[in-house]
Amino acid sequence: MLEILPVLGRWYAAGEPFGLATVVAVSRSAPRGPGAAMAVGPDDEVVGSVSGGCVEGAVFELAKEVVETGRARLETFGYSDEDAFAVGLTCGGEITLLVRPVTAAADPAFGEVAAAVAAHRPVVVATVTDGPAPHGAALAVRPDTVSGSLGASGLDAAVTADARGELAQGATGLRHYGPNGERREDDVAVFLQSFAPPPRMLVFGAIDFAAAVARIGAFLGYRVTVCDARPAFADARRFPAGAEVVVDWPHRYLRETETDGRTVMCVLTHDPKFDVPLLEVALRTPAAHIGVMGSRRTHEDRLARLRETGLGDGELARLRSPIGLDLGARTPEEVAVSIAAEIVALRWGGTGSPLTDTAGAIHRHAPDQAGPGPSPRPVRPV
């Protein structure tokens, strides 16, 4: 959804109605996860994707239909060997989509949501997908304010409380309630989609490899900062537009910078006077990935120096060094791909092995995402 929100915001501001399809549940080898979205707007313009091409044609027609009727639809697409040419997922999984019309009258909070996301302000959008509450009704929940309604004050209150908990984790998924927000009932299905600020990528060492890493980090959706104590290297003209470039000692900058469990760090200086003070700070942060460039001999020397600072084996085990996967990379761009591949594999629990050498499901669920469950509706015949 994040990648198409700027376009949706323009349509909404111009008063153009559009049909918005959002993945609200997946099972097995579905190609896109909950929150993936596709929209059909003025002049049949299409943005986004919900399946990588498998069912987009059918979703296009559904999106146009909901705009014409003003009524939301919940549809599940799967796969059937009985009719291989029918519309469905060739990968064998299932996706459930909420397809709803978006207009100023139907969703008065949508413009506020788009503005909040553009400004990197956290917000959760709660949307009714099934049950006696109005399908497609939406509630926008921010840390301190709420707008919109799901049709019942009790339901609004329960969902608001849960949404703020989900926002703290950056989580997205389905929740179930009674008609008035009762927690032990499951009559009403509500999809909570968190729009937390983008995760950070901190690149230390403004060398030639750093520019390539910054480009691929931005491509993956990270907010990239490059930091180096040397002004001649930390020149914004050497880095892609949008990357923040900071001239400061890396360890000092990191001490004053907020990090969380989604932050990734790439330490590319391979110089002990920069690396050791920086890693002493980095290994005490909640960062998801701390990768360090350097040879294996450099790594052993670095470990010895870090032990002298008081870091234990558990903390040192978090280091990904040498940084990246074994791709045989040589150029800065190839090394950046290697580093990005390691970050993606760590996030999703991938092995880094060629898929042809593995078995089982290709697409993994995020660690905090519920696994496959029953579909809210019977699977659409395919």
C-alpha positions as CSV (number, residue, x, y, z in Angstrom):
1,M,0.0,0.0,0.0
2,L,2.8,2.5,0.9
3,E,4.1,2.6,-2.6
4,I,0.7,3.6,-4.1
5,L,-0.5,6.0,-1.4
6,P,0.9,9.2,-3.1
7,V,-1.2,8.4,-6.2
8,L,-4.3,7.5,-4.1
9,G,-3.9,10.8,-2.2
10,R,-3.9,12.8,-5.4
11,W,-7.1,11.0,-6.7
12,Y,-8.8,11.6,-3.3
13,A,-7.8,15.3,-3.2
14,A,-9.2,15.7,-6.7
15,G,-12.5,14.2,-5.8
16,E,-12.0,11.2,-8.0
17,P,-13.6,8.0,-6.7
18,F,-11.5,4.8,-6.9
19,G,-11.8,1.1,-6.1
20,L,-9.2,-0.1,-3.6
21,A,-8.4,-3.9,-3.3
22,T,-6.4,-4.9,-0.2
23,V,-5.0,-8.3,0.7
24,V,-6.5,-9.0,4.2
25,A,-5.6,-12.7,4.6
26,V,-3.2,-15.2,2.9
27,S,-2.5,-18.9,3.1
28,R,0.1,-21.3,1.8
29,S,2.3,-19.9,-1.0
30,A,0.5,-16.6,-1.7
31,P,2.7,-14.2,-3.6
32,R,1.9,-11.0,-1.6
33,G,1.2,-10.5,2.1
34,P,-1.5,-8.8,4.0
35,G,-1.6,-5.1,3.2
36,A,-0.6,-5.4,-0.5
37,A,-2.9,-3.3,-2.5
38,M,-4.1,-2.4,-6.0
39,A,-6.4,0.5,-7.0
40,V,-8.3,1.4,-10.1
41,G,-8.9,5.1,-10.5
42,P,-10.0,7.7,-13.1
43,D,-9.7,6.6,-16.8
44,D,-9.2,3.0,-15.6
45,E,-5.7,3.8,-14.4
46,V,-4.2,1.0,-12.3
47,V,-1.6,1.2,-9.6
48,G,-0.2,-1.5,-7.3
49,S,-0.5,-5.2,-7.3
50,V,-2.1,-7.9,-5.1
51,S,-0.7,-11.1,-6.6
52,G,2.1,-10.3,-9.0
53,G,-0.2,-10.7,-12.0
54,C,-2.2,-13.8,-11.3
55,V,-5.6,-12.3,-10.5
56,E,-5.2,-8.6,-11.4
57,G,-7.5,-8.8,-14.3
58,A,-10.4,-10.1,-12.2
59,V,-9.6,-7.6,-9.4
60,F,-9.7,-4.8,-12.0
61,E,-13.3,-5.6,-12.8
62,L,-14.2,-6.0,-9.1
63,A,-12.7,-2.5,-8.3
64,K,-14.8,-0.9,-11.1
65,E,-17.9,-2.7,-9.9
66,V,-17.6,-1.5,-6.3
67,V,-17.2,2.1,-7.4
68,E,-20.4,1.7,-9.5
69,T,-22.4,0.1,-6.8
70,G,-20.9,1.8,-3.7
71,R,-20.7,-1.5,-1.9
72,A,-17.6,-3.3,-0.7
73,R,-16.8,-6.9,-1.7
74,L,-14.8,-9.7,0.0
75,E,-13.4,-12.2,-2.4
76,T,-11.0,-15.2,-2.0
77,F,-8.9,-16.4,-4.9
78,G,-7.2,-19.8,-4.8
79,Y,-6.2,-22.6,-7.2
80,S,-8.0,-25.6,-8.7
81,D,-6.6,-28.3,-10.8
82,E,-10.0,-28.8,-12.3
83,D,-9.8,-25.7,-14.5
84,A,-6.2,-24.5,-14.9
85,F,-7.2,-21.7,-17.2
86,A,-9.6,-20.0,-14.7
87,V,-8.6,-16.9,-12.8
88,G,-6.6,-17.9,-9.8
89,L,-3.2,-18.2,-8.2
90,T,-0.8,-20.4,-10.1
91,C,1.4,-20.7,-7.0
92,G,-1.2,-22.8,-5.2
93,G,-2.0,-20.4,-2.3
94,E,-5.0,-18.4,-1.4
95,I,-5.5,-14.6,-0.9
96,T,-8.6,-12.9,0.5
97,L,-9.2,-9.4,-0.8
98,L,-11.4,-6.6,0.5
99,V,-12.4,-4.5,-2.5
100,R,-14.0,-1.2,-1.5
101,P,-15.0,2.1,-3.0
102,V,-13.1,5.2,-1.7
103,T,-14.7,8.6,-1.9
104,A,-14.7,11.6,0.4
105,A,-18.3,10.6,1.5
106,A,-17.6,6.9,2.1
107,D,-14.2,7.4,3.8
108,P,-13.7,10.9,5.1
109,A,-10.5,10.0,7.0
110,F,-8.6,8.7,3.9
111,G,-7.0,12.1,3.2
112,E,-5.7,12.4,6.7
113,V,-4.2,8.9,6.5
114,A,-2.4,9.7,3.2
115,A,-1.1,12.9,4.7
116,A,0.1,11.2,7.9
117,V,1.9,8.5,6.0
118,A,3.6,11.1,3.7
119,A,4.8,12.9,6.8
120,H,6.1,9.6,8.4
121,R,3.5,9.9,11.2
122,P,2.3,6.6,12.5
123,V,-1.3,5.6,11.8
124,V,-3.4,2.4,11.7
125,V,-6.3,2.0,9.3
126,A,-9.0,-0.4,10.7
127,T,-11.4,-1.7,8.0
128,V,-14.5,-3.9,8.5
129,T,-14.1,-6.9,6.1
130,D,-16.9,-9.2,7.3
131,G,-19.9,-9.5,9.7
132,P,-22.9,-7.4,10.6
133,A,-20.9,-4.1,10.7
134,P,-20.8,-2.1,7.5
135,H,-18.4,-3.7,5.1
136,G,-15.6,-1.3,4.1
137,A,-16.2,1.0,7.1
138,A,-12.9,2.5,8.2
139,L,-11.4,4.0,11.3
140,A,-8.0,5.8,11.3
141,V,-6.2,5.5,14.6
142,R,-3.2,7.6,15.5
143,P,-1.3,7.6,18.8
144,D,-3.4,10.5,20.2
145,T,-6.5,10.9,17.9
146,V,-9.1,8.8,16.1
147,S,-11.3,9.6,13.0
148,G,-14.0,7.7,11.2
149,S,-16.2,4.9,12.6
150,L,-16.9,1.2,12.2
151,G,-20.6,1.7,13.0
152,A,-20.7,1.1,16.7
153,S,-19.1,3.0,19.6
154,G,-18.2,-0.2,21.5
155,L,-16.5,-1.6,18.4
156,D,-14.7,1.6,17.7
157,A,-13.3,1.6,21.3
158,A,-12.1,-2.0,21.2
159,V,-10.5,-1.6,17.8
160,T,-8.8,1.7,18.8
161,A,-7.2,0.0,21.8
162,D,-6.0,-2.9,19.7
163,A,-4.8,-0.7,16.9
164,R,-2.6,1.3,19.1
165,G,-1.0,-1.9,20.3
166,E,-0.5,-3.1,16.8
167,L,1.0,0.3,15.8
168,A,3.7,-0.1,18.5
169,Q,4.8,-3.3,16.8
170,G,4.2,-2.2,13.2
171,A,1.9,-5.2,12.8
172,T,-0.8,-5.8,10.2
173,G,-3.5,-8.5,10.4
174,L,-7.2,-9.5,11.0
175,R,-8.9,-9.2,14.4
176,H,-12.3,-10.5,15.3
177,Y,-14.9,-8.9,17.7
178,G,-18.6,-9.0,18.6
179,P,-20.9,-6.4,17.1
180,N,-20.2,-4.0,20.0
181,G,-16.5,-4.8,20.3
182,E,-16.8,-7.9,22.5
183,R,-13.4,-9.6,22.7
184,R,-14.5,-13.2,23.0
185,E,-16.7,-13.1,19.9
186,D,-15.9,-13.3,16.2
187,D,-18.9,-12.0,14.4
188,V,-17.1,-9.0,13.0
189,A,-13.8,-9.2,11.1
190,V,-11.6,-6.1,11.1
191,F,-8.4,-5.7,9.2
192,L,-5.8,-3.6,11.0
193,Q,-3.1,-2.2,8.7
194,S,-0.2,-0.4,10.4
195,F,1.6,2.5,8.6
196,A,4.6,2.9,10.8
197,P,7.4,5.2,9.7
198,P,9.8,3.4,7.3
199,P,12.6,1.4,9.0
200,R,16.0,2.9,9.1
201,M,19.2,1.8,7.3
202,L,22.3,3.3,8.9
203,V,25.4,3.1,6.7
204,F,28.7,3.9,8.4
205,G,31.6,4.7,6.2
206,A,31.1,6.9,3.1
207,I,33.2,4.8,0.8
208,D,32.2,3.9,-2.8
209,F,30.4,0.8,-1.6
210,A,28.2,3.0,0.6
211,A,26.6,4.8,-2.3
212,A,25.5,1.5,-3.8
213,V,24.2,0.2,-0.5
214,A,22.3,3.5,0.0
215,R,20.6,3.1,-3.4
216,I,19.5,-0.5,-2.8
217,G,18.4,0.4,0.8
218,A,16.2,3.1,-0.5
219,F,14.8,0.7,-3.1
220,L,13.9,-1.7,-0.3
221,G,12.0,1.0,1.5
222,Y,14.5,2.0,4.1
223,R,15.1,5.6,5.3
224,V,18.8,5.7,4.6
225,T,21.4,7.7,6.6
226,V,25.1,7.7,5.7
227,C,27.5,8.7,8.4
228,D,31.3,9.4,8.3
229,A,33.6,11.5,10.3
230,R,35.5,12.6,7.2
231,P,33.9,15.6,5.5
232,A,35.7,14.9,2.2
233,F,33.9,11.5,2.0
234,A,30.6,12.5,3.6
235,D,29.6,14.7,0.6
236,A,25.9,14.5,-0.2
237,R,26.7,14.8,-3.9
238,R,28.2,11.3,-3.8
239,F,25.0,9.7,-2.7
240,P,21.5,9.2,-4.1
241,A,18.8,11.9,-3.6
242,G,16.9,11.2,-0.4
243,A,19.7,9.7,1.5
244,E,20.6,11.7,4.6
245,V,24.4,12.3,4.9
246,V,25.9,13.1,8.3
247,V,29.4,14.3,9.2
248,D,30.1,13.0,12.6
249,W,32.0,10.3,14.5
250,P,29.8,7.1,13.9
251,H,29.7,6.1,17.6
252,R,28.7,9.6,18.7
253,Y,26.0,9.8,16.1
254,L,24.6,6.4,17.0
255,R,24.4,7.3,20.7
256,E,22.1,10.2,19.8
257,T,20.0,8.4,17.2
258,E,16.9,6.4,17.8
259,T,16.9,2.8,16.7
260,D,14.4,0.0,17.0
261,G,14.0,-3.7,16.1
262,R,13.6,-2.9,12.4
263,T,16.8,-0.9,12.1
264,V,19.7,-2.3,10.0
265,M,23.3,-1.2,10.2
266,C,26.0,-1.6,7.6
267,V,29.5,-0.8,8.9
268,L,31.7,-0.4,5.9
269,T,34.7,1.5,7.3
270,H,36.8,-1.6,8.3
271,D,39.0,0.7,10.4
272,P,39.4,-0.1,14.1
273,K,39.4,3.5,15.2
274,F,35.9,3.9,13.7
275,D,34.5,0.3,14.0
276,V,35.3,-0.6,17.6
277,P,33.7,2.4,19.3
278,L,30.7,2.2,16.9
279,L,30.1,-1.5,17.4
280,E,30.4,-1.2,21.2
281,V,27.3,1.1,20.9
282,A,25.6,-0.8,18.1
283,L,25.6,-4.2,19.8
284,R,23.7,-2.7,22.7
285,T,20.9,-1.4,20.5
286,P,17.8,-3.5,19.4
287,A,18.8,-3.3,15.8
288,A,17.7,-6.2,13.6
289,H,20.9,-6.5,11.6
290,I,24.5,-5.3,12.3
291,G,26.8,-6.2,9.4
292,V,30.4,-5.3,9.2
293,M,32.8,-5.2,6.2
294,G,36.2,-6.7,6.4
295,S,38.3,-9.9,6.0
296,R,38.1,-12.8,8.3
297,R,41.4,-11.8,9.9
298,T,40.0,-8.3,10.4
299,H,37.0,-9.9,12.0
300,E,39.0,-11.9,14.5
301,D,41.0,-8.8,15.5
302,R,37.8,-6.8,15.8
303,L,36.3,-9.5,18.1
304,A,39.3,-9.4,20.4
305,R,39.1,-5.6,20.6
306,L,35.4,-5.7,21.3
307,R,35.8,-8.3,24.1
308,E,38.2,-5.9,25.7
309,T,35.4,-3.3,25.9
310,G,33.3,-5.8,28.0
311,L,31.0,-7.2,25.3
312,G,30.1,-10.8,25.8
313,D,29.8,-13.8,23.4
314,G,26.0,-13.3,23.2
315,E,26.3,-9.7,22.0
316,L,29.2,-10.5,19.6
317,A,27.2,-13.3,18.1
318,R,24.9,-10.7,16.6
319,L,27.6,-9.5,14.3
320,R,27.2,-10.4,10.6
321,S,30.8,-10.4,9.5
322,P,31.9,-10.5,6.8
323,I,28.8,-8.7,5.8
324,G,26.6,-10.1,3.0
325,L,25.8,-13.5,1.4
326,D,28.4,-15.5,-0.6
327,L,27.5,-14.4,-4.2
328,G,31.0,-13.9,-5.4
329,A,30.4,-10.2,-5.5
330,R,33.1,-7.8,-6.7
331,T,31.8,-4.4,-7.7
332,P,30.1,-2.0,-5.3
333,E,26.8,-2.8,-6.9
334,E,27.2,-6.5,-6.6
335,V,28.4,-6.1,-3.0
336,A,25.2,-4.0,-2.3
337,V,23.1,-6.8,-3.7
338,S,24.9,-9.3,-1.4
339,I,24.3,-7.2,1.6
340,A,20.6,-6.6,0.7
341,A,20.1,-10.3,0.2
342,E,21.4,-11.0,3.7
343,I,19.1,-8.4,5.2
344,V,16.1,-9.8,3.4
345,A,17.0,-13.4,4.3
346,L,17.4,-12.5,8.0
347,R,14.1,-10.6,8.0
348,W,12.1,-13.5,6.6
349,G,14.1,-16.5,7.9
350,G,15.5,-17.4,4.5
351,T,18.4,-19.7,4.0
352,G,20.2,-17.8,1.3
353,S,20.3,-21.1,-0.8
354,P,19.2,-21.3,-4.4
355,L,15.5,-22.0,-4.4
356,T,16.1,-24.9,-6.8
357,D,18.0,-26.6,-3.9
358,T,15.3,-26.2,-1.4
359,A,11.9,-27.7,-0.8
360,G,8.6,-26.6,0.8
361,A,6.9,-23.2,0.7
362,I,8.7,-20.4,-1.1
363,H,7.0,-17.5,0.7
364,R,7.5,-17.4,4.4
365,H,5.4,-15.6,7.0
366,A,7.0,-12.8,9.0
367,P,7.8,-13.9,12.6
368,D,5.0,-11.9,14.1
369,Q,2.4,-12.7,11.4
370,A,-0.2,-15.4,12.0
371,G,0.2,-18.5,9.8
372,P,-2.4,-19.8,7.4
373,G,-5.9,-20.1,8.7
374,P,-9.4,-20.7,7.4
375,S,-10.7,-18.4,4.7
376,P,-13.4,-16.0,5.8
377,R,-15.5,-17.0,2.8
378,P,-15.6,-20.1,0.5
379,V,-12.8,-20.0,-2.0
380,R,-13.8,-18.4,-5.3
381,P,-14.0,-21.2,-7.9
382,V,-11.0,-21.2,-10.2
